[in-house]
Amino acid sequence: MPEVLHYNDGEVIFAEGSTGKEMYIIESGKVEISLRVKGRKKPIAVLEKGDFFGEMSLLDGLARSASVFAIDDVEVLTLDRKDFLALLKKYPKMSLNLTKVFCARLRRSDAQIKRLS
């Protein structure tokens, strides 16, 4: 069952390497997605209302690949793996839309890698 959670500015929503049990849809506020590189926090994206995160662990069953921090007071809707997969089965177009979002994120990552090379 979806749940609404609130996080205060600066609060950790989840940490890189942690177990992923749910994904999040931002209802209000902004979050920062960060990686730990050579012991330092490296921001890679800022997401806001309507964006989602945490879905990768639900799809592949692996640990979280990044950390997420609230950079405002944030309200999110959570979906656990069972509910998420049920939605994908019930609404196949959702899978196509997710794929488009993944492609856009991959292109941004490719561009960042290119700039750093």
GUBALO-86500 format. One record per residue: residue in one letter; y, z, x of N, C-alpha, C, O, CB in turn; chain. Coordinates in nm, 4 decimals. Last residue first. Glycine has a CB too. Example, Ala and Ser with C-alpha at 12.3 -4.5 7.8 and 13.67 -1.06 7.14 Angstrom:
<fitors>
  aa       n.y       n.z       n.x      ca.y      ca.z      ca.x       c.y       c.z       c.x       o.y       o.z       o.x      cb.y      cb.z      cb.x  ch
   s   -0.2250    0.7080    1.2850   -0.1060    0.7140    1.3670    0.0030    0.7870    1.2900    0.1138    0.8039    1.3409   -0.0598    0.5725    1.4084   A
   a   -0.5690    0.7800    1.3190   -0.4500    0.7800    1.2300   -0.3300    0.7800    1.3200   -0.3319    0.8465    1.4236   -0.4473    0.9046    1.1308   A
</fitors>
This chain:
<fitors>
  aa       n.y       n.z       n.x      ca.y      ca.z      ca.x       c.y       c.z       c.x       o.y       o.z       o.x      cb.y      cb.z      cb.x  ch
   s    1.3406   -1.9133    3.5970    1.2688   -1.9811    3.7067    1.3632   -2.0469    3.8049    1.3185   -2.1077    3.9021    1.1737   -2.0855    3.6509   A
   l    1.4924   -1.8232    3.3884    1.4614   -1.7291    3.4960    1.3947   -1.7945    3.6154    1.3924   -1.7369    3.7242    1.3733   -1.6199    3.4442   A
   r    1.5000   -2.0430    3.2177    1.6264   -1.9921    3.2752    1.5993   -1.9006    3.3957    1.6748   -1.9012    3.4929    1.7080   -1.9149    3.1673   A
   k    1.2267   -2.0547    3.1501    1.2898   -2.1662    3.2224    1.4190   -2.1203    3.2899    1.4447   -2.1544    3.4053    1.3190   -2.2841    3.1262   A
   i    1.2001   -1.8201    3.0060    1.1232   -1.8376    3.1285    1.1864   -1.9468    3.2150    1.1980   -1.9327    3.3368    0.9762   -1.8725    3.0960   A
   q    1.3667   -1.8824    2.7879    1.3979   -1.7688    2.8759    1.3258   -1.7817    3.0090    1.3849   -1.7566    3.1140    1.3599   -1.6362    2.8085   A
   a    1.2254   -2.0986    2.6792    1.3619   -2.1198    2.7284    1.4034   -2.0067    2.8225    1.4675   -2.0311    2.9247    1.4610   -2.1300    2.6103   A
   d    0.9903   -1.9685    2.6005    0.9849   -2.0764    2.6997    1.1222   -2.1003    2.7617    1.1337   -2.1199    2.8827    0.9328   -2.2061    2.6355   A
   s    1.0995   -1.7993    2.4043    1.0384   -1.7422    2.5253    1.0300   -1.8465    2.6355    1.0593   -1.8169    2.7513    0.8979   -1.6868    2.4945   A
   r    1.1767   -1.9908    2.2178    1.2783   -1.9029    2.2788    1.2247   -1.8419    2.4069    1.2961   -1.8335    2.5069    1.3211   -1.7912    2.1806   A
   r    0.9221   -2.0945    2.1571    1.0235   -2.1821    2.2166    1.1347   -2.1001    2.2831    1.1816   -2.1351    2.3914    1.0833   -2.2754    2.1091   A
   l    0.8084   -1.8670    2.0388    0.7510   -1.9208    2.1621    0.8509   -2.0123    2.2324    0.8628   -2.0079    2.3548    0.6206   -1.9972    2.1323   A
   r    0.9670   -1.8459    1.8099    0.9677   -1.7376    1.9090    0.9126   -1.7861    2.0425    0.9647   -1.7499    2.1480    0.8857   -1.6176    1.8586   A
   a    0.8959   -2.0842    1.6809    1.0359   -2.0610    1.7193    1.0451   -1.9517    1.8254    1.1225   -1.9638    1.9204    1.1206   -2.0224    1.5958   A
   c    0.6219   -2.0338    1.6385    0.6647   -2.1467    1.7231    0.8089   -2.1279    1.7700    0.8400   -2.1531    1.8864    0.6513   -2.2803    1.6463   A
   f    0.6353   -1.8167    1.4624    0.5721   -1.7997    1.5937    0.6155   -1.9104    1.6892    0.6426   -1.8848    1.8065    0.4186   -1.7987    1.5801   A
   v    0.7539   -1.9458    1.2417    0.8253   -1.8362    1.3092    0.7680   -1.8152    1.4492    0.8437   -1.7977    1.5448    0.8156   -1.7045    1.2264   A
   k    0.5470   -2.1241    1.1790    0.6801   -2.1754    1.2153    0.7611   -2.0686    1.2890    0.8289   -2.0983    1.3873    0.7566   -2.2224    1.0890   A
   t    0.3458   -1.9428    1.1105    0.3267   -2.0309    1.2256    0.4599   -2.0878    1.2715    0.4837   -2.0987    1.3918    0.2291   -2.1447    1.1914   A
   l    0.4557   -1.8363    0.8775    0.4360   -1.7501    0.9945    0.4211   -1.8343    1.1210    0.4769   -1.8011    1.2256    0.3119   -1.6599    0.9754   A
   n    0.4367   -2.0647    0.7147    0.5686   -2.0090    0.7481    0.5603   -1.9169    0.8691    0.6488   -1.9193    0.9547    0.6267   -1.9325    0.6283   A
   l    0.1576   -2.0856    0.7012    0.2368   -2.1948    0.7586    0.3748   -2.1444    0.7998    0.4239   -2.1777    0.9076    0.2502   -2.3114    0.6578   A
   s    0.0983   -1.8471    0.5695    0.0443   -1.8720    0.7040    0.1233   -1.9817    0.7741    0.1523   -1.9713    0.8932   -0.1048   -1.9108    0.6965   A
   m    0.2188   -1.8904    0.3236    0.2706   -1.7841    0.4088    0.2222   -1.8026    0.5522    0.2969   -1.7766    0.6465    0.2281   -1.6463    0.3553   A
   k    0.0602   -2.0693    0.1982    0.1867   -2.1193    0.2556    0.2508   -2.0159    0.3476    0.3273   -2.0500    0.4379    0.2853   -2.1573    0.1435   A
   p   -0.1472   -1.9090    0.0905   -0.1699   -1.9854    0.2141   -0.0416   -2.0405    0.2783   -0.0359   -2.0565    0.4002   -0.2632   -2.1000    0.1851   A
   y   -0.1671   -1.6297   -0.0513   -0.0548   -1.7230   -0.0404   -0.0665   -1.8022    0.0903   -0.0031   -1.7669    0.1898    0.0814   -1.6469   -0.0467   A
   k   -0.4073   -1.4925   -0.0255   -0.3570   -1.5221   -0.1601   -0.2483   -1.6288   -0.1574   -0.2378   -1.7094   -0.2499   -0.3031   -1.3952   -0.2254   A
   k   -0.4342   -1.4664    0.2503   -0.5382   -1.5352    0.1731   -0.4864   -1.5787    0.0362   -0.5178   -1.6878   -0.0116   -0.6606   -1.4444    0.1561   A
   l   -0.2035   -1.3226    0.3128   -0.2250   -1.4534    0.3742   -0.3301   -1.5341    0.2983   -0.3169   -1.6556    0.2836   -0.2672   -1.4369    0.5200   A
   l   -0.2527   -1.0873    0.1653   -0.1392   -1.1738    0.1305   -0.1568   -1.3136    0.1877   -0.1287   -1.4125    0.1200   -0.0080   -1.1131    0.1812   A
   a   -0.4723   -0.9897    0.3095   -0.4890   -1.0249    0.1677   -0.3757   -1.1166    0.1211   -0.3990   -1.2119    0.0467   -0.4936   -0.8972    0.0802   A
   l   -0.3514   -0.9317    0.5546   -0.4515   -1.0382    0.5480   -0.4769   -1.0829    0.4035   -0.5004   -1.2012    0.3785   -0.5827   -0.9912    0.6121   A
   f   -0.1828   -0.7178    0.4661   -0.1273   -0.8375    0.5295   -0.2254   -0.9550    0.5184   -0.1870   -1.0646    0.4776   -0.0938   -0.8093    0.6780   A
   d   -0.3662   -0.5266    0.3763   -0.2703   -0.5850    0.2811   -0.2119   -0.7155    0.3354   -0.1936   -0.8118    0.2609   -0.1565   -0.4850    0.2507   A
   k   -0.5008   -0.4759    0.6235   -0.5750   -0.5179    0.5047   -0.4823   -0.5868    0.4039   -0.5157   -0.6932    0.3519   -0.6443   -0.3967    0.4392   A
   r   -0.2913   -0.3871    0.7961   -0.3676   -0.5089    0.8246   -0.4377   -0.5631    0.7000   -0.4339   -0.6834    0.6742   -0.4706   -0.4817    0.9338   A
   d   -0.0010   -0.2751    0.6086   -0.1156   -0.2545    0.6963   -0.1954   -0.3845    0.7056   -0.1699   -0.4797    0.6319   -0.2051   -0.1380    0.6447   A
   l    0.3434   -0.3039    0.6231    0.2227   -0.3608    0.5637    0.1083   -0.3343    0.6592    0.1177   -0.3664    0.7777    0.2384   -0.5143    0.5348   A
   t    0.6559   -0.1433    0.5535    0.5364   -0.1619    0.6362    0.4248   -0.2248    0.5538    0.4130   -0.2027    0.4333    0.4897   -0.0273    0.6961   A
   l    0.9970   -0.1989    0.5666    0.8816   -0.1982    0.4795    0.7612   -0.2226    0.5681    0.7635   -0.3140    0.6506    0.8933   -0.3054    0.3651   A
   v    1.2615   -0.0051    0.7102    1.1598   -0.1097    0.7163    1.0552   -0.0894    0.6076    1.0292    0.0225    0.5635    1.0930   -0.1121    0.8544   A
   e    1.5857    0.0616    0.8074    1.4869    0.0839    0.7025    1.3919   -0.0346    0.7058    1.4348   -0.1500    0.7044    1.5542    0.1007    0.5606   A
   v    1.7795    0.2127    1.0614    1.6942    0.1020    1.0170    1.6014    0.1480    0.9060    1.5461    0.2579    0.9099    1.6123    0.0455    1.1346   A
   d    2.0785    0.2512    1.2225    1.9872    0.3165    1.1308    1.9111    0.2025    1.0632    1.9715    0.1073    1.0138    2.0632    0.4104    1.0257   A
   d    2.0353    0.0491    1.5146    2.1172    0.0951    1.4024    2.0265    0.1922    1.3281    1.9114    0.2127    1.3665    2.1693   -0.0261    1.3082   A
   i    1.8320   -0.0041    1.6719    1.9649   -0.0073    1.7351    2.0742    0.0133    1.6309    2.1927   -0.0042    1.6597    1.9868   -0.1411    1.8093   A
   a    1.5078    0.1153    1.7236    1.6151    0.0986    1.6259    1.7476    0.0940    1.7023    1.7726    0.1788    1.7880    1.6145    0.2147    1.5190   A
   f    1.2784   -0.0638    1.9295    1.3720    0.0480    1.9139    1.4709    0.0154    1.8026    1.5133   -0.0994    1.7888    1.4470    0.0773    2.0473   A
   v    0.9586   -0.1471    2.0398    1.0637   -0.1755    1.9431    1.1447   -0.0481    1.9207    1.0899    0.0595    1.8967    1.0042   -0.2286    1.8088   A
   s    0.7770   -0.3011    2.3106    0.8276   -0.1826    2.2406    0.9382   -0.2251    2.1456    1.0042   -0.3267    2.1676    0.8796   -0.0752    2.3412   A
   a    0.4930   -0.5269    2.3149    0.6316   -0.4898    2.3464    0.6637   -0.3592    2.2740    0.5882   -0.3133    2.1882    0.7326   -0.6038    2.3050   A
   s    0.2377   -0.5636    2.2317    0.2778   -0.6352    2.3533    0.4193   -0.5999    2.3979    0.4612   -0.6387    2.5069    0.2677   -0.7847    2.3311   A
   r   -0.0038   -0.3327    2.1165    0.1329   -0.3849    2.1042    0.1764   -0.4457    2.2372    0.1546   -0.3866    2.3430    0.2319   -0.2726    2.0605   A
   a   -0.3496   -0.4370    2.1570   -0.2398   -0.3392    2.1625   -0.1044   -0.4100    2.1489   -0.0936   -0.5312    2.1677   -0.2451   -0.2585    2.2954   A
   l   -0.5262   -0.6589    1.9247   -0.4925   -0.6042    2.0564   -0.3763   -0.5056    2.0466   -0.3130   -0.4925    1.9418   -0.4575   -0.7174    2.1542   A
   g   -0.5791   -0.7931    1.6904   -0.6455   -0.6648    1.7121   -0.6165   -0.6000    1.8464   -0.6756   -0.4971    1.8793   -0.7910   -0.6826    1.6986   A
   d   -0.4536   -1.0256    1.6069   -0.5506   -1.0350    1.7180   -0.6218   -0.9040    1.7504   -0.7157   -0.9036    1.8300   -0.4806   -1.0833    1.8414   A
   l   -0.3063   -0.9521    1.3747   -0.3814   -1.0775    1.3793   -0.4874   -1.0786    1.4885   -0.5986   -1.1266    1.4665   -0.2871   -1.1932    1.3998   A
   l   -0.1870   -0.7136    1.4278   -0.2678   -0.7233    1.3064   -0.3557   -0.8477    1.3092   -0.4654   -0.8488    1.2534   -0.1781   -0.7250    1.1824   A
   s   -0.0441   -0.7721    1.6566   -0.1569   -0.6778    1.6662   -0.2456   -0.6816    1.5428   -0.3657   -0.6559    1.5515   -0.1053   -0.5360    1.6870   A
   m    0.1543   -0.9403    1.5446    0.0570   -0.9914    1.6415   -0.0657   -0.9010    1.6520   -0.1787   -0.9497    1.6558    0.1223   -1.0058    1.7787   A
   e    0.3356   -0.8043    1.3821    0.2274   -0.8794    1.3198    0.1199   -0.9241    1.4183    0.0050   -0.9439    1.3786    0.2835   -0.9991    1.2500   A
   g    0.5615   -0.6839    1.4741    0.4388   -0.6052    1.4755    0.3183   -0.6784    1.4199    0.2097   -0.6211    1.4112    0.4592   -0.4801    1.3986   A
   f    0.8253   -0.7874    1.2474    0.7684   -0.7659    1.3802    0.6424   -0.6829    1.3671    0.6182   -0.6196    1.2643    0.8700   -0.6968    1.4744   A
   f    1.0745   -0.9852    1.0746    0.9550   -0.9012    1.0789    0.9055   -0.8907    1.2221    0.9387   -0.9734    1.3071    0.8440   -0.9575    0.9870   A
   d    1.3923   -1.0126    0.9031    1.2995   -1.0431    1.0121    1.1805   -0.9482    1.0054    1.1855   -0.8445    0.9392    1.3703   -1.0325    1.1502   A
   g    1.5474   -0.8985    0.7052    1.4682   -1.0157    0.6710    1.3700   -1.0570    0.7786    1.2740   -1.1288    0.7503    1.5582   -1.1292    0.6414   A
   k    1.7891   -0.7730    0.9283    1.7395   -0.7782    0.7904    1.6683   -0.9110    0.7627    1.7196   -1.0191    0.7917    1.8557   -0.7587    0.6909   A
   e    1.6971   -0.8523    1.2735    1.7772   -0.7883    1.1692    1.7159   -0.8100    1.0320    1.6039   -0.8597    1.0205    1.9203   -0.8414    1.1714   A
   l    1.6324   -0.8229    1.6262    1.5959   -0.8683    1.4923    1.6753   -0.7898    1.3892    1.7158   -0.6761    1.4134    1.4437   -0.8527    1.4677   A
   v    1.6680   -0.9317    1.9499    1.7234   -0.8422    1.8487    1.6901   -0.9036    1.7138    1.7162   -1.0215    1.6899    1.8795   -0.8212    1.8666   A
   a    1.4728   -0.9515    2.2514    1.5182   -1.0033    2.1215    1.5803   -0.8915    2.0395    1.5495   -0.7736    2.0572    1.4010   -1.0680    2.0438   A
   i    1.4312   -0.8350    2.4970    1.3986   -0.9770    2.4837    1.4443   -1.0366    2.3507    1.4539   -1.1586    2.3379    1.2499   -0.9967    2.4988   A
   p    1.5328   -0.5943    2.7392    1.5425   -0.6452    2.6015    1.5103   -0.7949    2.5967    1.5560   -0.8718    2.6812    1.6841   -0.6194    2.5441   A
   k    1.3490   -0.4106    2.9481    1.4093   -0.5440    2.9474    1.4133   -0.5949    2.8034    1.3100   -0.6348    2.7497    1.3297   -0.6427    3.0396   A
   k    1.3379   -0.1126    3.1210    1.3382   -0.1714    2.9873    1.4143   -0.3031    2.9911    1.5302   -0.3074    3.0323    1.4013   -0.0742    2.8835   A
   r    1.1474   -0.0891    3.4253    1.2751   -0.0939    3.3531    1.2581   -0.1593    3.2166    1.1757   -0.2490    3.1986    1.3806   -0.1700    3.4349   A
   g    0.9116   -0.1080    3.5675    0.9599    0.0245    3.5318    1.0907    0.0282    3.4553    1.1406    0.1360    3.4233    0.9749    0.1035    3.6528   A
   k    0.8724   -0.3857    3.5794    0.8958   -0.3085    3.7022    0.9614   -0.1746    3.6719    1.0544   -0.1325    3.7407    0.9832   -0.3881    3.7996   A
   v    0.9466   -0.3977    3.2496    0.9281   -0.4842    3.3661    0.9682   -0.4057    3.4901    1.0833   -0.3644    3.5044    1.0117   -0.6163    3.3535   A
   r    0.8653   -0.3607    2.9265    0.8826   -0.2792    3.0463    0.8473   -0.3689    3.1639    0.7327   -0.4118    3.1776    0.7931   -0.1479    3.0431   A
   l    1.0495   -0.5235    2.6668    0.9335   -0.5155    2.7545    0.9661   -0.4225    2.8695    1.0827   -0.4074    2.9061    0.8921   -0.6557    2.8065   A
   s    1.1695   -0.4929    2.3300    1.1841   -0.4788    2.4748    1.0491   -0.4765    2.5439    0.9486   -0.4336    2.4873    1.2617   -0.3524    2.5085   A
   i    1.3629   -0.5618    2.0525    1.2288   -0.5784    2.1080    1.2457   -0.5780    2.2596    1.3266   -0.6539    2.3129    1.1584   -0.7118    2.0562   A
   e    1.5643   -0.3695    1.8446    1.5556   -0.4382    1.9736    1.4101   -0.4421    2.0159    1.3416   -0.3398    2.0158    1.6433   -0.3679    2.0821   A
   v    1.6834   -0.4037    1.5086    1.5925   -0.3482    1.6083    1.5982   -0.4329    1.7345    1.6323   -0.5511    1.7313    1.4477   -0.3411    1.5536   A
   k    1.9146   -0.3098    1.2491    1.8697   -0.3999    1.3548    1.7752   -0.3267    1.4488    1.7845   -0.2053    1.4669    1.9897   -0.4569    1.4327   A
   g    1.9529   -0.2798    0.8861    1.9702   -0.2412    1.0251    1.9176   -0.3467    1.1211    1.8811   -0.4573    1.0811    1.9015   -0.1098    1.0511   A
   s    1.6990   -0.3148    0.6327    1.8386   -0.2961    0.6731    1.8415   -0.2501    0.8184    1.7463   -0.1897    0.8679    1.9113   -0.1928    0.5804   A
   e    1.4414   -0.4146    0.6236    1.5192   -0.4108    0.4998    1.6679   -0.3932    0.5290    1.7527   -0.4492    0.4595    1.4696   -0.2977    0.4089   A
   i    1.2129   -0.5834    0.8141    1.3399   -0.5104    0.8194    1.4152   -0.5266    0.6877    1.4480   -0.6378    0.6463    1.4269   -0.5601    0.9376   A
   i    0.8781   -0.5168    0.8097    0.9780   -0.6112    0.7606    1.1081   -0.5337    0.7504    1.1134   -0.4296    0.6850    0.9366   -0.6755    0.6215   A
   y    0.6004   -0.4695    1.0256    0.7243   -0.4187    0.9681    0.8137   -0.5343    0.9235    0.8233   -0.6365    0.9914    0.7983   -0.3296    1.0694   A
   m    0.2489   -0.3923    1.0281    0.3624   -0.4755    1.0655    0.4834   -0.4257    0.9873    0.4690   -0.3480    0.8929    0.3345   -0.6277    1.0375   A
   e    0.0121   -0.1537    1.1631    0.0917   -0.2131    1.0566    0.1966   -0.3066    1.1151    0.2287   -0.3012    1.2338    0.1585   -0.1040    0.9714   A
   k   -0.1254   -0.0790    1.3839   -0.1911   -0.0557    1.2557   -0.1157   -0.1174    1.1394   -0.1704   -0.1325    1.0301   -0.2074    0.0918    1.2324   A
   g   -0.1774   -0.1196    1.7176   -0.1037   -0.1743    1.6041   -0.1800   -0.1578    1.4746   -0.2871   -0.2158    1.4571   -0.0729   -0.3205    1.6269   A
   t   -0.1526    0.1188    1.9741   -0.2388    0.0520    1.8770   -0.1560    0.0054    1.7583   -0.0746    0.0807    1.7048   -0.3525    0.1457    1.8305   A
   s    0.0680    0.0528    2.2556    0.0133    0.1358    2.1482   -0.0730    0.0513    2.0535   -0.0660   -0.0716    2.0539    0.1276    0.2048    2.0698   A
   g    0.1843   -0.1235    2.4320    0.0528   -0.0695    2.4645   -0.0097    0.0162    2.3564   -0.1280    0.0493    2.3642    0.0622    0.0094    2.5876   A
   e    0.5134   -0.0266    2.3605    0.4264   -0.1256    2.4232    0.2951   -0.0579    2.4621    0.2950    0.0517    2.5183    0.4952   -0.1902    2.5479   A
   a    0.5676    0.1755    2.0707    0.5733    0.1541    2.2153    0.4733    0.0480    2.2598    0.3642    0.0351    2.2042    0.5467    0.2851    2.2893   A
   f    0.7779    0.1651    1.7768    0.6479    0.1714    1.8431    0.6640    0.1320    1.9885    0.7600    0.0646    2.0261    0.5449    0.0799    1.7728   A
   i    1.0306    0.2791    1.7392    0.9480    0.2469    1.6235    0.8025    0.2363    1.6672    0.7137    0.2918    1.6025    0.9952    0.1151    1.5564   A
   v    1.2397    0.5220    1.8713    1.1308    0.4293    1.9024    1.0486    0.4065    1.7762    1.0023    0.5017    1.7134    1.0411    0.4841    2.0183   A
   e    1.5894    0.5439    1.7938    1.4523    0.5912    1.7768    1.3512    0.4813    1.8102    1.3736    0.3637    1.7816    1.4308    0.6409    1.6334   A
   g    1.8428    0.4377    1.7947    1.7849    0.4819    1.9209    1.6403    0.5270    1.9128    1.5757    0.5463    2.0158    1.8655    0.5917    1.9750   A
   d    1.9190    0.5363    1.4688    1.9662    0.4607    1.5849    1.9077    0.5210    1.7127    1.9210    0.6410    1.7367    2.1217    0.4598    1.5909   A
   n    1.6223    0.6286    1.2838    1.7602    0.6480    1.3259    1.7916    0.5650    1.4496    1.7020    0.5281    1.5255    1.7871    0.7956    1.3531   A
   y    1.4274    0.4801    1.0306    1.4408    0.5168    1.1720    1.5886    0.5279    1.2047    1.6698    0.4473    1.1594    1.3707    0.4124    1.2653   A
   h    1.2220    0.5022    0.7459    1.3576    0.5040    0.7996    1.3527    0.5491    0.9451    1.2826    0.6444    0.9790    1.4499    0.5972    0.7158   A
   l    0.9955    0.3050    0.5476    1.0223    0.4050    0.6509    1.1652    0.3911    0.7002    1.2229    0.2824    0.6970    0.9230    0.3909    0.7684   A
   v    0.7987    0.2390    0.2701    0.9327    0.2243    0.3266    0.9554    0.3394    0.4244    0.9371    0.4561    0.3897    1.0428    0.2228    0.2140   A
   e    0.4835    0.0743    0.2449    0.5584    0.1989    0.2545    0.6947    0.1689    0.3146    0.7059    0.0823    0.4013    0.4819    0.3045    0.3396   A
   p    0.2197   -0.0896    0.0642    0.3436   -0.0920    0.1440    0.4178    0.0414    0.1355    0.4149    0.1106    0.0338    0.4359   -0.2062    0.0965   A
   m   -0.1183    0.0000    0.0845    0.0000    0.0000    0.0000    0.1248    0.0000    0.0892    0.1343    0.0818    0.1807   -0.0003    0.1229   -0.0962   A
</fitors>
